[in-house]
Amino acid sequence: MTYFVFCIHNHQPVGNFEDVLENSYANAYEPFLRKLHSRPSVKLSLHISGFLLDWLCERKPGYMEMLKDMAARGQVELMGGGYYEPVLAVIPREDRLGQLNMMKERIQDLFGQTPKGIWLTERVWDPSLPESLAEAGVEYVVVDDYHFIKSGLKKEDLSGYYVTEELGKVVKVFPGSERLRYLIPFEPADKFEQHINEIGNEGRENVAIFADDGEKFGVWPGTSRWVFDEGWLDSFLDRINSLSKTLKPVTFSEYLKKEEPLGRVYLPTTSYMEMGEWALPAEASREYTALVEEVKTWKDGDRVKRFLQGGMWRNFFAKYPEANWMHKRMLSVSRALSEARSNGRARPELVEGENGAFKRATRHLYKAQCNDAYWHGVFGGLYLPHLRKEIYENLIKAEGIILRSTGGPVKAEAFDIDCDTFDDVTIRAETFNLFFSPRRGGSLVEADWKPGALNIGNTLTRWFEGYHMKLKEAAGEGEGASVKSIHGAVTAKEEGLEKHLKFDTVQKTSFRESFFGSAATVEAFSSGEYRELGDFRDGKYSFELKEKGVTMKRQGTASGLGVSITKEAVVTGADSFSMNYRVETQGDAPREGFLLGVEFSFCMPGCNGPVCHYEFPETGPGTGSARHGLGSAGAVDNLTRFSATDGYGGLRLVFTVSRPVTLWRYPVETVSLSEAGFERIYQGSSVVFVLPVPTAPEAALEFSIGVKFESSV
């Protein structure tokens, strides 16, 4: 007899679009559960992440009643996990326990079950986890057979579960089958039966474990037609029932009652195989993928592949500074909340009751720990602006509650936020926060508008990815006749995407200075095809905190000359600040004229949608103001004032310049790979204030750029 554990993980990231949830429900969640409901003998171990569970409870009572019925009759075992789907290994221990217990209590309230096991987010295992899991009452966790193979075991050793421990705290670990992940639902049901027959093992009750995403049953490209319209799921479930003499469906908990562990194992720090590829730097990712494919062709390839492993999940914090900054900001908010809780002088209304301030701050913090926006692969939402926006929104709200007030006097502080050993500068004003990195060009990394809990600095850099080399192959490729695994499918959502492959050399932050020749254009600058003449764009600035801001200085070179830049960020009002510049050139050598460009990058909730636009002064008598979309590109001369409005987010940014400038503008767009194929995504807008650098010896250029936050409602 072979046991079969059918484990499904349904998840939607915090803040995902309503239509995405509705589509996933209609095409996967509801029809899948209904099919199983009609076949009570097929057992299901099911995990639903907290954000999605809350949505189902509020919007889909019929689904929840069906699920409760299946749980009551013992057909479904509900699994726990971190409530808002955090990667447990990279959040503080106190938050791990909080998220695990929140989910446990929710399942107890809804289904009358106490979950014995958890779904491990993205199967990111760390050897330190058992201690926290055991304290939270977790008996078992499911990962991939890949984890076990990387610890030295062979696939034939994985016919059950093992025990592991940390500091004497024991947890049982199950190996989900990689073969079944690729077989279900992409191959005909008879291939499943063939696989079950192949893994039969004399003298022991074997177990086959499928543990994967529920979205692959209807949401992934082509699967809705294949799984439901063409009857794959019916055929698969019928096949399970027809194999009742040799195959017994069970839940994880049922199997634990029947069988003892196979032994002890210590799993390495890893995730599933594909994650190891995605977490590597672009060049290494490309080489690793090529090597894996090459090894598959070798006569003894399986023996070699067994010892190949890519990067670890934490590498995303090295690969993407945007992910690292969000993560370290999250950690700083978590520390602040922990300190506030332990403060014996905290007011009772902050700590008491379900709606107490600290309870609300904790929920915001937990939402900001949702994993999706922190990484990128074929899945993972770092490239999705609305998911990054949601992280910042919850961090800003939690921080506001912890600090008890969004107002108060201006406060400037210096400490290392992003853990790079260099101090960052935080300026907190009445309605906004500013975060500067003197180490990274003295640039503005984050700018929070508190009334809207919005970080306008939420722009993603156009990074080179290893998969960009596949783009020409993907161009023009349509859907095939057969359904492929998402890891093998290559499609493009629009033609000519390769023309949009433009990359940045430094992170997209604001108030970065560039120097270039007088013939440079917005097209050349935006595509990175201009020649950089200075060393300021990513240079290190010294800094000094002031009463209402910070002064940053750097001595460098531009166009072969000595140049010094002093820039002072000053809070000028409850809703405004300015960056005051003094640029000095040294030396009297002959020179050609060259230009200074000060770049400001921003992204607002409405992105480049129809209610989002620039507004420039009138261009002639009676013409009125000129509006252009935030996704537009162009140049405007002799400008001293303009605005950028997001009607969706209710914010208008008003820019003023103390002297006329030429303003360049362009959209920041990436070409990324998702489960639906290659796609172009708006990541923000950049404006560049362009001024001529004085050519007279020992000359100085002085100007200021003012920024004001206004409500557009």
C-alpha positions as CSV (number, residue, x, y, z in Angstrom):
1,M,0.0,0.0,0.0
2,T,1.2,3.5,-0.9
3,Y,-0.1,6.5,1.0
4,F,-0.8,9.7,-0.9
5,V,-0.8,13.2,0.7
6,F,-2.4,15.8,-1.5
7,C,-1.2,19.2,0.0
8,I,-2.4,22.5,-1.5
9,H,-1.2,25.9,-0.7
10,N,-3.5,28.9,-1.6
11,H,-1.9,32.3,-1.2
12,Q,-2.4,35.9,-2.3
13,P,0.0,38.6,-1.2
14,V,-1.2,41.4,1.1
15,G,-2.7,44.2,-1.1
16,N,-3.1,42.3,-4.3
17,F,-5.7,43.6,-6.7
18,E,-9.3,42.6,-6.2
19,D,-9.7,41.4,-9.7
20,V,-6.7,39.1,-9.2
21,L,-8.3,37.5,-6.2
22,E,-11.7,37.2,-8.0
23,N,-10.0,35.6,-11.0
24,S,-8.1,33.1,-8.8
25,Y,-11.2,32.2,-6.9
26,A,-13.3,31.7,-10.0
27,N,-10.7,29.8,-12.0
28,A,-9.0,27.8,-9.3
29,Y,-10.0,27.9,-5.7
30,E,-13.8,27.4,-6.0
31,P,-13.9,24.8,-8.8
32,F,-11.1,22.9,-7.3
33,L,-12.6,22.6,-3.9
34,R,-16.0,21.8,-5.3
35,K,-14.6,18.9,-7.2
36,L,-13.0,17.5,-4.1
37,H,-16.1,18.1,-2.0
38,S,-18.0,15.7,-4.3
39,R,-15.3,13.0,-3.6
40,P,-15.1,12.6,0.2
41,S,-12.6,9.7,0.0
42,V,-9.9,12.0,-1.4
43,K,-8.2,13.7,1.5
44,L,-6.7,17.1,1.4
45,S,-4.1,18.9,3.5
46,L,-4.8,22.6,2.9
47,H,-3.1,25.8,3.7
48,I,-4.7,29.2,3.0
49,S,-2.6,32.3,3.9
50,G,-4.1,34.9,6.2
51,F,-4.8,37.7,3.8
52,L,-6.6,35.3,1.4
53,L,-8.4,33.6,4.3
54,D,-9.8,36.9,5.5
55,W,-10.9,37.8,2.0
56,L,-12.7,34.4,1.6
57,C,-14.5,34.9,5.0
58,E,-15.7,38.3,4.0
59,R,-16.5,37.8,0.3
60,K,-17.1,34.0,-0.2
61,P,-19.3,32.6,2.6
62,G,-20.4,29.7,0.4
63,Y,-16.8,28.6,-0.1
64,M,-16.1,28.8,3.6
65,E,-19.2,26.7,4.4
66,M,-18.1,24.1,2.0
67,L,-14.6,24.0,3.5
68,K,-16.0,23.8,7.0
69,D,-18.1,20.8,6.0
70,M,-15.1,19.1,4.5
71,A,-13.1,19.8,7.7
72,A,-15.9,18.5,9.9
73,R,-16.1,15.2,8.1
74,G,-12.3,14.7,8.3
75,Q,-11.7,15.2,4.6
76,V,-9.6,18.3,5.0
77,E,-6.8,19.1,7.4
78,L,-6.1,22.8,7.8
79,M,-2.5,23.7,8.0
80,G,-1.0,26.7,9.8
81,G,1.8,29.0,9.0
82,G,2.9,32.6,9.4
83,Y,-0.4,34.5,9.1
84,Y,0.6,37.0,6.4
85,E,3.0,34.5,4.7
86,P,6.4,35.8,5.9
87,V,9.7,34.1,5.3
88,L,10.0,32.9,8.9
89,A,13.8,32.7,8.8
90,V,14.2,36.5,8.2
91,I,11.8,38.0,10.7
92,P,12.5,38.3,14.4
93,R,11.7,35.4,16.7
94,E,9.0,37.3,18.5
95,D,7.2,38.0,15.2
96,R,7.6,34.4,14.1
97,L,5.7,33.2,17.2
98,G,3.2,36.0,16.8
99,Q,2.4,35.2,13.2
100,L,2.2,31.4,13.8
101,N,-0.1,31.8,16.8
102,M,-2.3,34.3,15.0
103,M,-2.9,31.7,12.3
104,K,-3.4,28.9,14.8
105,E,-6.1,30.9,16.7
106,R,-7.8,31.8,13.4
107,I,-8.1,28.2,12.3
108,Q,-9.3,27.2,15.8
109,D,-12.0,29.8,15.6
110,L,-13.2,29.0,12.1
111,F,-12.8,25.2,11.9
112,G,-12.5,23.9,15.4
113,Q,-9.2,22.4,14.5
114,T,-5.8,23.1,16.0
115,P,-3.3,22.8,13.2
116,K,-0.5,20.4,13.8
117,G,1.6,21.4,10.9
118,I,2.5,24.4,8.8
119,W,3.1,25.4,5.3
120,L,6.6,26.9,5.2
121,T,6.6,30.1,3.1
122,E,8.5,29.4,-0.2
123,R,9.9,26.4,1.6
124,V,12.7,28.6,2.9
125,W,14.3,26.4,5.5
126,D,16.8,27.5,8.1
127,P,18.4,25.2,10.6
128,S,17.4,27.6,13.4
129,L,13.6,27.2,12.7
130,P,12.8,24.1,14.8
131,E,13.3,26.0,18.1
132,S,10.6,28.6,17.2
133,L,8.3,26.1,15.5
134,A,8.3,23.7,18.4
135,E,7.6,26.6,20.9
136,A,4.6,27.5,18.7
137,G,3.2,24.0,19.0
138,V,4.1,23.0,15.4
139,E,4.5,19.2,15.1
140,Y,5.4,19.0,11.4
141,V,6.4,21.0,8.4
142,V,6.6,20.1,4.7
143,V,9.5,21.1,2.4
144,D,10.8,19.6,-0.8
145,D,12.7,16.4,-1.4
146,Y,15.4,18.8,-2.8
147,H,16.1,19.9,0.8
148,F,16.8,16.3,1.9
149,I,18.9,15.5,-1.2
150,K,21.1,18.6,-0.4
151,S,21.6,17.1,3.1
152,G,23.1,13.9,1.5
153,L,20.0,11.6,1.2
154,K,18.9,9.9,-1.9
155,K,15.4,10.0,-3.4
156,E,14.9,6.3,-2.5
157,D,15.5,7.3,1.1
158,L,12.5,9.6,1.1
159,S,9.6,7.2,1.6
160,G,8.4,8.9,4.8
161,Y,9.2,11.7,7.2
162,Y,12.3,12.5,9.3
163,V,12.8,14.3,12.6
164,T,15.1,17.3,13.1
165,E,15.8,19.5,16.0
166,E,17.5,22.7,17.2
167,L,18.7,22.9,20.7
168,G,16.6,19.9,21.6
169,K,13.4,21.3,20.1
170,V,12.0,18.6,17.7
171,V,10.0,19.0,14.5
172,K,9.0,16.4,12.0
173,V,9.8,17.2,8.3
174,F,8.1,15.8,5.2
175,P,9.7,15.7,1.7
176,G,7.3,17.0,-1.0
177,S,8.0,15.3,-4.3
178,E,9.7,17.3,-7.1
179,R,8.6,14.8,-9.6
180,L,4.9,15.2,-8.6
181,R,5.3,19.0,-8.7
182,Y,6.2,18.8,-12.3
183,L,3.7,16.0,-13.1
184,I,0.6,17.4,-11.5
185,P,-1.4,18.8,-13.2
186,F,0.8,19.0,-16.4
187,E,0.8,15.3,-17.4
188,P,-2.2,13.0,-18.0
189,A,-3.5,11.1,-14.9
190,D,-2.1,7.8,-16.1
191,K,1.4,9.2,-15.6
192,F,0.5,9.7,-11.9
193,E,-0.5,6.1,-11.7
194,Q,2.7,5.0,-13.4
195,H,4.7,7.1,-10.8
196,I,2.9,5.5,-7.9
197,N,3.7,2.1,-9.2
198,E,7.4,3.0,-9.6
199,I,7.8,4.1,-6.0
200,G,6.4,0.9,-4.4
201,N,8.8,-0.4,-1.8
202,E,8.6,-3.8,-0.2
203,G,8.5,-4.1,3.6
204,R,7.3,-0.5,4.3
205,E,4.2,1.6,3.7
206,N,5.4,4.2,1.2
207,V,4.2,7.8,0.9
208,A,3.9,10.0,-2.1
209,I,3.6,13.7,-1.2
210,F,2.4,16.4,-3.6
211,A,2.8,19.8,-2.0
212,D,2.4,22.9,-4.2
213,D,0.4,26.0,-5.1
214,G,-3.3,25.8,-5.7
215,E,-3.0,28.5,-8.4
216,K,-1.5,26.0,-10.8
217,F,-5.0,24.4,-11.0
218,G,-6.6,27.1,-13.1
219,V,-4.6,30.4,-12.7
220,W,-1.3,29.5,-14.4
221,P,-1.5,30.1,-18.2
222,G,-3.4,27.4,-20.0
223,T,-4.3,25.4,-16.9
224,S,-8.0,26.4,-16.5
225,R,-8.8,24.8,-19.9
226,W,-6.7,21.8,-19.2
227,V,-7.6,21.1,-15.6
228,F,-11.3,21.8,-15.8
229,D,-12.6,22.2,-19.3
230,E,-10.7,19.2,-20.7
231,G,-11.3,17.2,-17.5
232,W,-7.8,16.6,-16.1
233,L,-8.9,17.1,-12.5
234,D,-11.9,14.7,-12.8
235,S,-9.6,12.2,-14.4
236,F,-7.0,12.6,-11.7
237,L,-9.5,12.3,-8.8
238,D,-11.2,9.3,-10.4
239,R,-7.8,7.6,-10.9
240,I,-7.1,8.1,-7.2
241,N,-10.4,6.4,-6.3
242,S,-9.8,3.6,-8.8
243,L,-6.5,2.8,-7.1
244,S,-8.1,2.2,-3.7
245,K,-6.4,-1.3,-3.4
246,T,-2.9,0.1,-3.8
247,L,-3.2,3.8,-2.9
248,K,-4.6,5.3,0.3
249,P,-5.2,9.1,0.5
250,V,-4.3,10.5,3.9
251,T,-3.6,13.9,5.5
252,F,-0.2,14.6,7.1
253,S,-1.6,14.1,10.6
254,E,-3.2,10.7,9.7
255,Y,0.1,9.5,8.3
256,L,2.0,10.6,11.4
257,K,-0.4,8.4,13.5
258,K,0.3,5.4,11.3
259,E,4.0,5.5,10.7
260,E,7.2,6.2,12.6
261,P,10.0,8.5,11.4
262,L,12.6,7.1,9.0
263,G,15.4,8.7,11.1
264,R,17.1,12.0,11.9
265,V,18.1,14.7,9.4
266,Y,19.6,18.1,9.5
267,L,18.5,20.1,6.5
268,P,20.7,22.9,5.0
269,T,19.7,26.5,4.5
270,T,17.8,26.2,1.2
271,S,14.5,26.5,-0.6
272,Y,13.2,24.8,-3.7
273,M,15.5,24.3,-6.6
274,E,14.3,27.1,-8.8
275,M,14.6,29.6,-6.0
276,G,18.3,28.8,-5.8
277,E,18.6,29.9,-9.4
278,W,16.6,33.1,-9.0
279,A,18.5,34.2,-5.8
280,L,21.9,34.3,-7.6
281,P,23.3,37.5,-9.2
282,A,22.2,37.8,-12.8
283,E,25.4,36.5,-14.4
284,A,25.7,33.6,-11.9
285,S,22.0,32.8,-12.3
286,R,22.5,32.5,-16.1
287,E,25.6,30.3,-15.7
288,Y,23.9,28.1,-13.1
289,T,20.9,27.6,-15.3
290,A,23.1,26.7,-18.3
291,L,25.1,24.3,-16.1
292,V,22.0,22.5,-14.8
293,E,20.7,22.0,-18.3
294,E,24.1,20.8,-19.5
295,V,24.4,18.3,-16.6
296,K,21.0,16.8,-17.6
297,T,22.6,15.7,-20.9
298,W,25.5,13.9,-19.2
299,K,25.5,10.1,-18.8
300,D,26.0,10.4,-15.1
301,G,24.2,13.8,-14.8
302,D,21.9,12.8,-12.0
303,R,24.9,11.9,-9.8
304,V,26.4,15.3,-10.4
305,K,23.2,17.3,-10.2
306,R,22.6,15.8,-6.7
307,F,25.4,18.1,-5.4
308,L,24.6,21.2,-7.4
309,Q,22.9,24.0,-5.5
310,G,22.2,27.7,-6.3
311,G,21.9,30.6,-4.0
312,M,20.0,31.1,-0.7
313,W,16.9,33.2,-0.3
314,R,18.7,35.9,1.7
315,N,20.7,36.6,-1.4
316,F,17.8,38.7,-2.6
317,F,18.9,41.4,-0.1
318,A,22.3,41.5,-1.8
319,K,20.9,41.3,-5.3
320,Y,18.3,44.0,-4.8
321,P,19.0,47.0,-2.6
322,E,15.3,47.9,-2.7
323,A,14.5,44.6,-1.0
324,N,17.2,45.0,1.5
325,W,16.0,48.5,2.4
326,M,12.4,47.3,2.9
327,H,13.6,44.4,5.0
328,K,15.8,46.5,7.3
329,R,13.1,49.1,7.6
330,M,10.7,46.3,8.7
331,L,13.3,45.2,11.3
332,S,13.6,48.7,12.6
333,V,9.8,49.0,13.0
334,S,9.7,45.6,14.7
335,R,12.4,46.7,17.2
336,A,10.5,49.9,17.9
337,L,7.3,48.0,18.5
338,S,9.0,45.5,20.8
339,E,10.6,48.4,22.8
340,A,7.3,50.2,23.0
341,R,5.6,47.0,24.3
342,S,8.2,46.6,27.0
343,N,8.0,50.2,28.1
344,G,6.3,50.1,31.5
345,R,5.2,53.7,31.0
346,A,3.0,52.9,27.9
347,R,-0.5,54.2,28.3
348,P,-3.2,51.5,29.0
349,E,-5.1,52.4,25.8
350,L,-2.1,51.5,23.7
351,V,-1.8,47.9,25.0
352,E,-5.3,46.9,26.1
353,G,-8.1,45.4,24.0
354,E,-8.3,43.8,20.5
355,N,-8.4,47.3,19.0
356,G,-5.6,48.7,21.2
357,A,-3.0,50.7,19.4
358,F,-0.3,48.1,19.8
359,K,-2.5,45.4,18.4
360,R,-3.2,47.5,15.3
361,A,0.5,48.3,15.0
362,T,1.4,44.6,15.3
363,R,-1.1,43.7,12.5
364,H,0.4,46.4,10.2
365,L,3.9,45.1,11.0
366,Y,2.9,41.5,10.2
367,K,1.3,42.6,6.9
368,A,4.6,44.3,6.0
369,Q,6.4,41.0,6.5
370,C,4.5,39.4,3.6
371,N,7.2,37.7,1.5
372,D,6.2,38.5,-2.1
373,A,7.5,42.0,-2.4
374,Y,10.9,41.1,-1.1
375,W,12.1,38.8,-4.0
376,H,11.8,38.1,-7.6
377,G,11.8,35.0,-9.8
378,V,9.2,33.6,-12.1
379,F,7.1,34.3,-9.0
380,G,7.7,36.9,-6.4
381,G,6.5,40.5,-6.5
382,L,9.4,42.8,-6.1
383,Y,8.7,44.0,-9.6
384,L,5.1,44.8,-8.8
385,P,4.8,48.4,-7.5
386,H,1.5,47.8,-5.8
387,L,3.0,45.1,-3.6
388,R,6.0,47.2,-2.6
389,K,3.5,50.1,-1.9
390,E,1.6,47.8,0.5
391,I,4.8,47.0,2.4
392,Y,5.6,50.7,2.9
393,E,2.0,51.6,3.7
394,N,1.9,49.1,6.6
395,L,5.3,50.1,7.9
396,I,4.4,53.8,7.9
397,K,1.1,53.1,9.6
398,A,2.8,50.9,12.3
399,E,5.5,53.4,12.8
400,G,3.0,56.2,13.2
401,I,1.1,54.3,15.9
402,I,4.3,53.4,17.7
403,L,5.4,57.0,17.7
404,R,1.9,58.0,19.0
405,S,1.8,61.0,16.7
406,T,2.4,62.0,13.1
407,G,3.2,65.5,14.2
408,G,5.8,67.1,16.5
409,P,9.0,69.0,16.0
410,V,11.4,68.2,13.2
411,K,13.8,65.5,14.2
412,A,17.0,64.5,12.4
413,E,18.9,61.4,13.3
414,A,21.8,59.4,11.9
415,F,22.1,55.6,12.3
416,D,22.7,52.6,10.0
417,I,19.3,51.5,8.8
418,D,20.2,49.2,5.9
419,C,23.1,47.4,7.8
420,D,25.9,48.4,5.3
421,T,28.1,49.9,8.2
422,F,27.4,53.4,7.0
423,D,25.0,55.8,8.8
424,D,21.8,56.9,7.0
425,V,20.0,60.1,7.9
426,T,16.3,60.2,8.9
427,I,14.4,63.5,9.0
428,R,11.0,63.3,10.6
429,A,8.7,66.3,10.0
430,E,5.0,66.9,10.7
431,T,3.5,65.2,7.6
432,F,6.5,63.5,6.0
433,N,9.7,61.5,6.6
434,L,12.9,61.6,4.6
435,F,15.6,59.0,4.5
436,F,19.0,59.9,3.0
437,S,22.0,57.7,2.3
438,P,25.2,59.8,2.3
439,R,27.0,56.6,1.2
440,R,24.9,56.3,-2.0
441,G,25.4,59.7,-3.6
442,G,23.9,61.6,-0.7
443,S,20.6,60.5,-2.2
444,L,17.0,60.3,-0.9
445,V,16.1,56.6,-0.6
446,E,12.7,56.9,0.9
447,A,10.2,59.8,1.3
448,D,7.0,59.1,3.3
449,W,3.9,61.1,3.0
450,K,2.3,60.3,6.4
451,P,-1.4,61.3,5.7
452,G,-1.5,58.8,2.8
453,A,0.9,56.3,4.4
454,L,2.8,56.5,1.0
455,N,6.5,56.2,0.2
456,I,6.9,58.2,-3.0
457,G,10.5,56.8,-3.4
458,N,9.0,53.4,-4.2
459,T,10.8,53.1,-7.6
460,L,12.5,49.9,-8.7
461,T,15.8,50.1,-10.5
462,R,16.1,48.6,-14.0
463,W,18.4,45.7,-13.1
464,F,19.8,43.3,-15.6
465,E,18.4,39.8,-15.0
466,G,19.9,36.5,-16.3
467,Y,16.6,35.7,-18.1
468,H,16.9,38.8,-20.3
469,M,19.0,36.7,-22.6
470,K,16.0,34.6,-23.4
471,L,13.9,37.5,-24.5
472,K,14.6,37.3,-28.2
473,E,13.7,33.6,-28.1
474,A,10.5,34.5,-26.4
475,A,9.5,37.2,-28.9
476,G,6.6,36.0,-31.0
477,E,6.2,32.7,-29.3
478,G,2.5,31.9,-28.8
479,E,0.7,29.4,-26.6
480,G,1.5,25.8,-27.5
481,A,-1.1,23.1,-28.0
482,S,0.0,21.4,-24.8
483,V,0.2,22.7,-21.3
484,K,3.8,23.2,-20.0
485,S,5.2,23.6,-16.6
486,I,5.5,27.3,-15.8
487,H,9.2,26.8,-15.4
488,G,9.6,25.8,-19.0
489,A,7.1,28.1,-20.7
490,V,8.5,31.2,-22.4
491,T,6.1,33.8,-23.8
492,A,6.0,37.6,-24.3
493,K,3.0,39.8,-23.6
494,E,3.9,42.2,-26.4
495,E,6.1,42.4,-29.4
496,G,9.4,44.2,-29.4
497,L,10.0,44.0,-25.7
498,E,13.7,43.6,-26.4
499,K,13.7,47.3,-27.4
500,H,12.8,48.3,-23.9
501,L,15.7,46.6,-22.3
502,K,17.4,49.5,-20.6
503,F,19.5,49.2,-17.4
504,D,20.7,51.5,-14.7
505,T,24.2,51.5,-13.2
506,V,23.0,52.7,-9.8
507,Q,19.9,52.4,-7.7
508,K,17.0,54.7,-8.6
509,T,16.9,57.1,-5.8
510,S,16.5,60.9,-5.7
511,F,18.9,63.9,-5.6
512,R,21.6,62.0,-7.5
513,E,24.0,64.3,-9.5
514,S,25.3,63.5,-13.0
515,F,27.5,65.5,-15.2
516,F,27.4,65.2,-19.0
517,G,28.2,67.1,-22.2
518,S,26.0,69.9,-23.6
519,A,24.9,67.7,-26.5
520,A,23.3,65.1,-24.1
521,T,19.5,64.4,-24.6
522,V,16.8,63.0,-22.4
523,E,16.7,59.9,-24.7
524,A,20.4,59.2,-24.2
525,F,20.2,59.8,-20.5
526,S,17.1,57.7,-19.9
527,S,18.6,54.8,-21.8
528,G,22.0,55.0,-20.1
529,E,23.7,55.7,-23.4
530,Y,25.2,59.0,-22.3
531,R,28.7,59.5,-21.1
532,E,29.0,60.2,-17.3
533,L,31.7,62.9,-16.8
534,G,31.6,63.0,-12.9
535,D,32.1,60.7,-9.9
536,F,29.2,62.0,-7.8
537,R,26.3,59.8,-8.9
538,D,27.2,57.0,-6.5
539,G,29.9,58.8,-4.6
540,K,30.2,59.0,-0.8
541,Y,29.2,62.3,0.9
542,S,30.2,63.5,4.3
543,F,27.3,64.9,6.3
544,E,26.4,67.0,9.3
545,L,23.0,67.0,11.0
546,K,21.3,70.4,11.4
547,E,18.4,71.5,13.5
548,K,15.9,70.9,10.6
549,G,17.8,68.8,8.2
550,V,21.2,67.7,7.0
551,T,24.2,69.1,5.1
552,M,26.1,66.8,2.8
553,K,29.4,67.5,1.0
554,R,31.6,65.8,-1.5
555,Q,34.8,66.8,-3.2
556,G,35.2,65.0,-6.6
557,T,35.8,65.5,-10.3
558,A,33.7,66.3,-13.4
559,S,35.0,66.7,-16.9
560,G,38.5,66.5,-15.7
561,L,38.1,69.4,-13.2
562,G,37.9,69.4,-9.4
563,V,34.3,69.9,-8.3
564,S,32.7,70.2,-4.9
565,I,29.1,69.8,-4.2
566,T,27.4,71.0,-1.0
567,K,23.7,70.1,-0.7
568,E,21.5,70.8,2.2
569,A,18.1,69.2,2.9
570,V,16.0,71.5,4.9
571,V,12.4,71.2,6.2
572,T,10.8,74.4,5.2
573,G,7.2,73.8,6.4
574,A,4.8,71.2,7.7
575,D,4.5,69.7,4.2
576,S,7.6,70.9,2.4
577,F,11.3,70.7,2.2
578,S,14.1,71.9,-0.1
579,M,17.4,70.7,-1.3
580,N,19.8,73.7,-1.5
581,Y,22.8,73.3,-3.8
582,R,26.2,74.9,-4.1
583,V,28.4,73.5,-6.9
584,E,31.9,74.9,-7.2
585,T,34.5,74.2,-9.8
586,Q,38.3,74.4,-9.2
587,G,41.1,75.1,-11.6
588,D,41.5,77.3,-14.6
589,A,42.3,74.8,-17.4
590,P,40.5,75.3,-20.7
591,R,37.2,73.5,-20.8
592,E,34.2,72.9,-22.9
593,G,30.8,73.7,-21.4
594,F,29.1,70.8,-19.6
595,L,25.8,70.2,-17.8
596,L,24.7,69.1,-14.3
597,G,21.7,66.9,-13.9
598,V,19.9,66.4,-10.6
599,E,17.6,63.4,-10.8
600,F,14.4,62.8,-8.8
601,S,12.6,59.5,-9.0
602,F,9.2,58.8,-7.7
603,C,6.4,56.3,-7.8
604,M,2.8,56.8,-6.6
605,P,-0.1,54.4,-6.2
606,G,-1.8,55.2,-9.4
607,C,1.5,54.6,-11.3
608,N,1.1,56.0,-14.9
609,G,-2.7,55.5,-14.9
610,P,-5.3,57.9,-16.4
611,V,-5.6,60.0,-13.2
612,C,-1.9,60.6,-12.9
613,H,-0.2,63.4,-14.7
614,Y,2.4,66.2,-14.8
615,E,1.2,69.8,-15.0
616,F,3.5,72.4,-16.5
617,P,3.0,76.2,-16.8
618,E,1.2,77.5,-19.9
619,T,3.3,77.4,-23.0
620,G,1.8,80.5,-24.6
621,P,-0.9,83.2,-24.2
622,G,-4.2,81.6,-23.4
623,T,-2.9,78.0,-23.7
624,G,-3.3,77.2,-20.0
625,S,-1.3,74.6,-18.2
626,A,0.0,71.6,-20.2
627,R,-0.7,68.1,-18.9
628,H,1.3,65.0,-19.7
629,G,0.9,61.5,-18.3
630,L,3.5,60.2,-15.8
631,G,4.5,57.7,-18.3
632,S,5.5,60.3,-20.9
633,A,9.0,61.4,-21.9
634,G,10.2,64.8,-23.0
635,A,11.9,68.0,-22.1
636,V,10.7,71.5,-21.1
637,D,13.0,74.5,-21.1
638,N,13.1,77.6,-18.7
639,L,11.0,75.9,-16.0
640,T,10.8,77.0,-12.4
641,R,7.6,75.2,-11.3
642,F,5.6,72.1,-12.1
643,S,3.6,69.4,-10.4
644,A,3.0,65.7,-10.5
645,T,-0.5,64.5,-9.4
646,D,-1.8,61.1,-8.5
647,G,-5.6,61.3,-8.4
648,Y,-5.8,57.7,-7.2
649,G,-3.6,58.2,-4.2
650,G,-4.8,61.8,-3.5
651,L,-1.3,63.3,-3.7
652,R,0.2,66.2,-5.6
653,L,3.9,66.8,-5.6
654,V,4.8,70.5,-6.3
655,F,8.3,71.2,-7.4
656,T,9.9,74.6,-7.5
657,V,13.3,75.7,-8.6
658,S,15.1,78.9,-7.6
659,R,16.3,79.5,-11.2
660,P,15.2,78.4,-14.6
661,V,16.2,74.9,-15.6
662,T,15.6,72.5,-18.5
663,L,13.5,69.6,-17.1
664,W,13.8,66.1,-18.6
665,R,11.2,63.5,-17.8
666,Y,10.9,59.8,-18.6
667,P,9.2,56.7,-17.3
668,V,11.2,54.0,-15.5
669,E,10.1,50.7,-17.0
670,T,11.4,47.2,-16.5
671,V,11.0,44.1,-18.6
672,S,10.6,41.2,-16.3
673,L,9.5,37.5,-16.4
674,S,6.4,36.3,-14.6
675,E,4.3,33.2,-14.8
676,A,2.5,34.8,-17.7
677,G,5.7,35.5,-19.7
678,F,7.8,38.6,-20.3
679,E,6.1,41.9,-19.6
680,R,6.8,45.6,-19.3
681,I,6.1,47.2,-16.0
682,Y,6.0,50.8,-15.0
683,Q,8.2,51.2,-11.9
684,G,8.1,55.0,-11.5
685,S,9.0,58.3,-13.2
686,S,12.2,60.3,-13.2
687,V,12.6,64.0,-13.7
688,V,16.1,65.5,-14.2
689,F,16.8,69.2,-13.4
690,V,19.4,70.2,-16.0
691,L,21.6,73.3,-15.5
692,P,24.8,74.5,-17.2
693,V,27.9,74.3,-15.1
694,P,29.7,77.7,-15.0
695,T,32.9,77.6,-17.1
696,A,34.6,80.6,-15.4
697,P,37.5,79.6,-13.1
698,E,36.6,79.2,-9.5
699,A,32.9,79.6,-10.4
700,A,30.0,78.5,-8.3
701,L,26.4,77.5,-9.1
702,E,23.8,78.0,-6.5
703,F,20.2,76.9,-6.7
704,S,17.5,75.1,-4.7
705,I,14.8,72.5,-5.5
706,G,11.7,72.7,-3.4
707,V,9.2,69.8,-2.9
708,K,5.8,70.2,-1.4
709,F,3.3,67.5,-0.5
710,E,-0.3,68.5,-1.3
711,S,-3.5,66.6,-1.0
712,S,-5.2,66.4,-4.5
713,V,-8.6,65.3,-3.1
